[in-house]
Amino acid sequence: MGFIAKCSNCGANIEADDTKDAGICKFCNAAIVAKKAIDNSIANVNKIENAIQYATKNTYGSTDKPPMDFEAEADEAMKINFYSGYAVAFRLYQKALGEEPRVYEKLFEALKQSILYGDLDVLLKEIKENNFGRYFKIYKTLVSPQKAEKIKSEYQASINLNSKRFWEQIIKNDLKSNPEFTNIKEWLDYAKSNLDYMVEEKQIIQSTADKIWNAVNKFAPQEIPNFEDEEF
């Protein structure tokens, strides 16, 4: 069903379709995010907050939680099978870190799931920051070499930059979170410019950017998939 909306970029009146998550302003080519997509995003954030409050109340009898209970909150956020839940859990596990190997293992799992449920930007952020490598250096001092190697191997098996299945999932996630693109060439141009920028800003090295670009270019679908029947 169509309705008249005002472009937030140029101010022009445009005809919008409230059955779509996003569109493009025909006057200035700005991306327009529909109310449906915004409402869905807000609903997902509220879902995470409500789950954490519900768990806290069941554990302590009140939503006024004791201080420093970051691990318990992170455990609840992990139960929400959505990128935002894993991202929240990762930040909370960071605050819970000490000398318990268990918390590091939970943090690695949250990081892994946030990448697998995230888009290309999430992957590039981890490549730049190398959170796994940074925390793994500490973790391996707390456990046996055999245990450390097992955890590292499991993580690398899932976050495998040589895996077709891995790249197909990341590309699908990225296309789904960027509905403004109308064809694959537009999306590929965007991905390439993003990689070029990160190299120019010395956030990643050229060889890493080349490897990512080759994989993206190789495993990208021929056309934008239809996500209308999937949860946003």
C-alpha positions in Angstrom: 0.0 0.0 0.0 1.4 3.4 -1.0 1.6 6.6 1.0 3.4 10.0 0.8 6.5 10.4 2.9 9.1 13.2 3.1 12.8 12.4 2.3 14.9 13.1 5.4 17.9 14.0 3.1 16.5 16.4 0.5 13.0 17.1 1.8 11.1 16.0 -1.3 7.7 14.3 -1.1 8.0 10.7 -2.3 5.6 7.9 -2.8 6.6 5.1 -0.4 5.5 1.4 -0.1 4.7 0.4 3.5 5.2 -3.3 2.6 8.9 -2.7 2.0 11.7 -2.3 4.6 13.5 0.3 2.6 13.6 2.2 -0.7 15.5 4.9 -2.6 14.5 8.6 -3.0 14.2 9.2 -6.8 15.3 12.8 -6.4 18.6 12.5 -4.4 19.1 8.6 -4.3 19.2 8.6 -0.5 18.3 5.4 1.2 14.9 5.5 2.9 14.2 3.1 5.8 10.6 2.3 6.3 8.7 2.4 9.6 8.3 -1.4 9.4 12.1 -1.9 9.5 12.6 0.6 12.4 9.8 -1.0 14.4 11.3 -4.5 13.9 14.7 -3.3 15.0 13.3 -1.7 18.1 11.3 -4.8 18.8 14.5 -6.9 18.7 16.3 -4.5 21.1 13.3 -4.6 23.4 13.3 -8.4 23.2 16.9 -8.5 24.5 16.3 -6.0 27.3 13.1 -7.8 28.4 14.9 -11.2 28.5 17.7 -9.8 30.7 15.2 -8.1 33.1 13.1 -11.3 33.3 16.1 -13.5 34.1 17.4 -11.0 36.6 14.1 -10.9 38.4 13.8 -14.7 38.5 17.3 -15.0 39.9 17.2 -12.2 42.5 13.5 -11.5 43.0 13.9 -8.0 41.6 15.1 -6.2 38.4 17.5 -4.3 40.7 20.4 -6.6 40.1 23.5 -6.7 42.4 26.6 -5.0 41.0 29.1 -6.8 38.8 26.8 -9.6 37.7 27.8 -9.3 34.1 28.3 -13.0 33.4 24.7 -13.9 34.4 23.3 -11.1 32.2 25.5 -12.2 29.3 24.3 -15.8 29.7 20.7 -14.6 29.2 21.6 -12.4 26.2 23.2 -15.5 24.6 19.8 -17.2 24.6 18.4 -14.8 22.1 19.4 -16.2 18.7 20.0 -12.8 17.1 23.1 -10.7 16.3 22.3 -8.0 18.9 22.0 -10.6 21.6 25.4 -12.1 20.9 27.0 -8.6 20.6 25.5 -7.6 24.0 26.7 -10.8 25.5 30.2 -10.3 24.2 30.4 -6.8 25.8 29.1 -8.2 29.1 31.5 -11.1 29.2 34.4 -8.6 28.6 33.3 -6.9 31.9 33.1 -10.3 33.7 36.7 -11.4 32.7 39.0 -12.4 35.5 41.0 -15.6 36.0 38.1 -18.0 35.3 38.8 -19.8 31.9 35.0 -20.5 31.8 34.2 -16.8 31.1 36.8 -16.6 28.3 35.3 -19.6 26.6 31.8 -18.0 26.8 33.3 -14.8 25.4 34.8 -16.7 22.5 31.5 -18.3 21.7 29.6 -14.9 21.9 32.2 -13.4 19.5 31.9 -16.3 17.1 28.1 -16.2 17.0 28.1 -12.4 16.6 30.3 -12.8 13.5 28.2 -15.7 12.1 25.0 -13.7 12.6 26.6 -10.4 11.6 27.4 -8.7 8.3 30.5 -7.8 6.5 31.1 -4.8 8.7 31.1 -7.0 11.8 33.7 -9.3 10.3 35.9 -6.4 9.2 35.7 -4.9 12.7 36.9 -8.2 14.2 39.7 -8.5 11.7 40.8 -4.9 12.6 40.5 -5.3 16.4 41.4 -9.0 16.6 39.5 -9.5 19.9 39.9 -13.3 19.7 43.7 -13.1 19.4 43.9 -10.5 22.2 41.9 -12.5 24.7 43.3 -15.8 23.6 46.8 -14.7 24.7 45.4 -14.4 28.3 43.2 -17.5 28.1 46.1 -19.8 27.1 48.0 -18.9 30.3 45.0 -20.1 32.4 44.6 -23.6 30.8 46.6 -26.5 29.5 48.2 -26.2 26.0 45.9 -29.0 24.9 42.7 -27.2 26.1 43.9 -23.9 24.5 44.6 -25.6 21.2 41.1 -27.2 21.2 39.3 -23.9 21.8 41.4 -22.2 19.1 40.8 -24.9 16.6 37.0 -24.9 17.2 36.9 -21.1 16.7 38.9 -21.2 13.5 36.8 -24.0 12.1 33.7 -21.7 12.4 35.4 -18.4 11.4 37.1 -19.8 8.3 38.0 -17.2 5.7 38.6 -20.1 3.2 35.1 -21.6 3.6 32.5 -21.2 0.9 29.7 -21.8 3.4 31.1 -19.1 5.8 31.2 -16.5 3.0 27.8 -17.3 1.7 26.4 -16.7 5.2 28.2 -13.4 5.7 27.2 -12.1 2.3 23.6 -13.1 2.9 23.6 -11.4 6.3 25.0 -8.2 4.7 22.5 -8.1 1.9 19.7 -8.6 4.4 20.9 -5.8 6.6 21.4 -3.4 3.6 18.1 -3.5 1.8 18.8 -0.3 -0.1 20.8 -2.2 -2.8 18.8 -3.1 -5.8 21.3 -5.4 -7.5 24.5 -7.3 -6.7 26.8 -4.9 -8.6 25.8 -2.0 -6.4 26.5 -4.1 -3.3 29.9 -5.3 -4.6 30.9 -1.7 -5.4 30.0 -0.8 -1.8 32.0 -3.7 -0.4 35.0 -2.8 -2.5 34.9 0.9 -1.5 34.7 -0.2 2.2 37.7 -2.4 1.8 39.7 0.3 0.0 38.9 2.8 2.7 40.1 0.4 5.5 43.4 -0.1 3.6 43.8 3.6 3.1 43.2 4.3 6.8 45.7 1.4 7.7 42.9 -0.5 9.5 43.7 -3.7 7.5 46.6 -4.6 5.2 46.3 -4.8 1.4 46.7 -8.6 1.3 43.9 -9.1 3.8 41.6 -6.8 1.8 42.5 -8.7 -1.4 41.7 -12.0 0.2 38.3 -10.7 1.4 37.5 -9.1 -1.9 38.3 -12.3 -3.8 36.0 -14.3 -1.6 33.2 -11.8 -1.7 33.4 -11.5 -5.5 33.5 -15.3 -5.9 30.7 -16.3 -3.6 28.3 -13.4 -4.1 24.9 -14.5 -5.6 23.9 -13.4 -9.1 21.0 -11.4 -7.7 19.6 -10.1 -4.5 17.8 -12.9 -2.6 14.2 -12.5 -1.5 14.1 -11.9 2.2 10.4 -11.0 2.5 9.5 -14.3 4.2 12.4 -14.2 6.7 12.5 -12.4 10.0 14.2 -9.1 9.8 
